[in-house]
Amino acid sequence: MIIIHAILHVDPKKQQAFIEDIHPLIAASRAESGNVSYDLMKDTEKENVYTMVEVWKDAEAIEIHNVSEHFTSFVGKASEYLTAPLDGKVYDAREMER
């Protein structure tokens, strides 16, 4: 599995519009066959900072997601909401041996 954390710094004046626009992306992403989970988390220490926590079965699932209509549509307008560039981290979620 692959885990992605995408940090989003949202303009406080546009926070409600951001939330409304991101919900269709979340719903459609969760419906993709290669998706394990797709959740938006609000930072408890930094106001107007969110983290999209995504879990995918494999790299192929991410590639399909990245060209999907719901993803490209949201990414095309994301700059309207963000006050900083999106900060993404990708993790290989192989279980560690003990």
Legacy VTK file of the C-alpha trace (Angstrom):
# vtk DataFile Version 3.0
C-alpha trace
ASCII
DATASET POLYDATA
POINTS 98 float
0.000 0.000 0.000
0.961 3.613 -0.484
0.013 6.411 1.898
-0.085 10.054 0.826
-0.318 13.057 3.137
-1.193 16.256 1.267
-0.960 19.373 3.455
-3.283 22.188 2.391
-3.012 25.744 3.768
-6.417 27.245 3.093
-7.247 30.946 2.843
-9.496 31.597 5.862
-11.820 33.734 3.718
-12.350 30.798 1.350
-12.507 27.963 3.854
-16.239 27.237 3.440
-15.982 27.157 -0.373
-12.930 24.884 -0.084
-14.851 22.439 2.131
-17.821 22.435 -0.251
-15.612 21.872 -3.308
-13.474 19.134 -1.779
-16.359 16.890 -0.672
-17.133 15.634 -4.223
-13.417 14.828 -4.664
-13.423 12.819 -1.424
-16.577 10.881 -2.337
-15.429 10.072 -5.875
-11.924 9.117 -4.722
-13.302 6.744 -2.095
-15.314 5.027 -4.839
-12.207 4.245 -6.914
-11.342 0.548 -6.960
-7.731 1.115 -5.888
-8.589 3.354 -2.942
-8.372 2.037 0.609
-9.234 5.336 2.336
-9.380 9.052 1.546
-9.932 11.428 4.485
-9.595 15.150 5.091
-8.256 16.037 8.549
-8.192 19.510 10.114
-5.026 20.432 11.993
-5.660 20.965 15.709
-2.722 23.339 16.177
-2.609 25.373 12.971
-5.700 27.274 11.949
-6.819 26.735 8.329
-4.435 23.831 7.717
-5.791 20.502 6.508
-4.209 17.170 5.641
-5.658 14.834 3.048
-4.693 11.333 4.163
-4.921 8.910 1.264
-4.270 5.169 1.253
-3.972 3.379 -2.097
-3.496 -0.280 -2.990
-0.581 0.432 -5.340
1.112 2.944 -7.648
-1.204 2.023 -10.524
-4.229 3.075 -8.445
-2.585 6.462 -7.803
-1.830 6.917 -11.502
-5.482 6.254 -12.363
-6.611 8.640 -9.612
-4.254 11.397 -10.771
-5.864 11.509 -14.231
-9.452 11.108 -13.018
-11.937 13.858 -13.808
-12.756 14.537 -10.162
-9.073 14.887 -9.209
-7.999 17.027 -12.176
-11.068 19.223 -11.751
-10.278 19.944 -8.097
-6.547 20.434 -8.719
-7.392 22.924 -11.478
-9.116 25.213 -8.997
-7.177 24.386 -5.794
-4.949 27.461 -6.139
-8.067 29.602 -5.593
-8.219 28.288 -2.013
-4.609 27.788 -0.984
-2.243 30.311 0.593
0.843 28.101 0.094
1.862 25.399 -2.355
0.458 21.972 -1.576
2.982 19.932 0.418
2.745 16.239 -0.393
4.517 13.312 1.247
4.372 9.747 -0.057
5.002 6.711 2.149
5.524 3.068 1.262
3.264 1.277 3.714
4.981 -2.070 3.918
4.680 -3.628 7.323
7.950 -3.568 9.219
9.430 -6.860 10.356
9.768 -7.333 14.080
LINES 1 99
98 0 1 2 3 4 5 6 7 8 9 10 11 12 13 14 15 16 17 18 19 20 21 22 23 24 25 26 27 28 29 30 31 32 33 34 35 36 37 38 39 40 41 42 43 44 45 46 47 48 49 50 51 52 53 54 55 56 57 58 59 60 61 62 63 64 65 66 67 68 69 70 71 72 73 74 75 76 77 78 79 80 81 82 83 84 85 86 87 88 89 90 91 92 93 94 95 96 97
